[in-house]
Amino acid sequence: MPMRPCRVEIRTQAFEENYRFLRSLVAPPTELLAIVKADAYGHSLALCAPAAVRAGAQWLGVTSVEEGIAARALCPEAHVLVIGGVFPGQGAAVIEHGLTVVAWELWQLNELECAARAAGALPASLPVHLEIDTGMSRQGASPHGLEPVLARFAPGSRLRLEGVMTHLFAADEAGGMVTASQLAQLNEAVERIEAAGLYADWLSVGNSAALLAGQEREITALAARHGMKPMLRPGLALYGLVPRFDPTFEENIPPSIAAARQRLRPVLSWKAEVVGVRSVPAGSVVGYNGTFVATEPMRLALVAAGYADGLDRQLGNRFSLLVRGEQAPLVGRISMDQSVLDVTGIPRVEAGDEVVILGTQGTETITAFDYADATGTIPWEVFTRIGPRVRRIAV
Ligand SMILES: *Cc1c(COP(=O)(O)O)cnc(C)c1O
């Protein structure tokens, strides 16, 4: 049955090309883990995880064990890294589905150790990536209190330290002072790990901003110093957006950022349709509480998209969508399931016309940055707020 016309179109080919382009920015043995957490930033894990693997990704990054199980079902061969950690009672599922967990709390390591013993796993058989808090104060073990954590990897443990990871929290800032300090802290942590007689294959550091700003070079150098392989973890860039950088970056744009602006292509378009068009006299009010009053005779188009679809209610009276290749202002409050466009100045709008919320129509484009600027947020939130009832279709 045809469905209500509010849908997200995903260009899986663009996703694959974006991955291959990012890959071309790094040299082996650097690995690019494809971040597909939060349903691939709202782009559909089912469409994007297999596309990442087709493009050559060997590692996928998800938030939770639940997301990991879904990724495993789609991609039997990929390494699936659970970056948000394991929760009590989830250890058995980690083992059953062959997931790799990021851990930093003692209780997480105990959960994994107990589950591995219960499953009859051999010593040093369950890979773990240890996160180090290098200054973000979010997740990760303090580099100064690593001893009890490292003791969990002592001989006889079922756990194997496969990776050491940290998250750069200001890779988009010029000067790299914060990043340099984070990498120095990470270096200290790796030295402590080595002093404890432990060795990890992977040094996992850096998001899209770090990769495009060229910090990959410092990460690679740090990994090489310790005989480790570097892994970067791009998310947003895979979906075709170049993160914004601190304005001082613009004075001397790294070539990788310039190339990314040329080469990365947005993967997602969000579209709806005109349900019907009505003419109203001057003085008519539109939507709940009549926050918009027609100043002249107007033509209004009803659109099948509302805040339950994720269309941000703040956009009412503040943003335009595309119809017939032109900008049509959203008038009145956005309703749960519908919104209204002023199409007075756009000829021939009729029921069934395509409405673009995010994406391109004719020569006009609405980017996730445009939308984010209008709602006071960032593209990451724009994408992940598109509601689950909006179908994701591969095109
Ligand atoms: C989400 C996330 C990323 C990807 O960040 P982008 O800015 O989207 O590239 C990388 N690493 C970790 C730990 C993350 O949580």
The ligand as an SDF file (V2000), in Angstrom:
LIG
                    3D

 15 15  0  0  0  0  0  0  0  0999 V2000
   29.9400    9.9400   17.4710 C   0  0  0  0  0  0  0  0  0  0  0  0
   31.3660    9.6490   17.6910 C   0  0  0  0  0  0  0  0  0  0  0  0
   32.3140    9.8280   16.6670 C   0  0  0  0  0  0  0  0  0  0  0  0
   31.9790   10.4570   15.3300 C   0  0  0  0  0  0  0  0  0  0  0  0
   31.9360   11.8520   15.4300 O   0  0  0  0  0  0  0  0  0  0  0  0
   31.6990   12.7960   14.1340 P   0  0  0  0  0  0  0  0  0  0  0  0
   31.9420   14.1530   14.6670 O   0  0  0  0  0  0  0  0  0  0  0  0
   30.2840   12.5920   13.7130 O   0  0  0  0  0  0  0  0  0  0  0  0
   32.6630   12.3830   13.1070 O   0  0  0  0  0  0  0  0  0  0  0  0
   33.6060    9.4070   16.9010 C   0  0  0  0  0  0  0  0  0  0  0  0
   33.9600    8.8540   18.0890 N   0  0  0  0  0  0  0  0  0  0  0  0
   33.0880    8.7040   19.1080 C   0  0  0  0  0  0  0  0  0  0  0  0
   33.5310    8.1180   20.3880 C   0  0  0  0  0  0  0  0  0  0  0  0
   31.7680    9.1100   18.9510 C   0  0  0  0  0  0  0  0  0  0  0  0
   30.9150    8.9690   19.9630 O   0  0  0  0  0  0  0  0  0  0  0  0
  1  2  1  0
  2  3  1  0
  2 14  2  0
  3  4  1  0
  3 10  2  0
  4  5  1  0
  5  6  1  0
  6  7  2  0
  6  8  1  0
  6  9  1  0
 10 11  1  0
 11 12  2  0
 12 13  1  0
 12 14  1  0
 14 15  1  0
M  END
$$$$
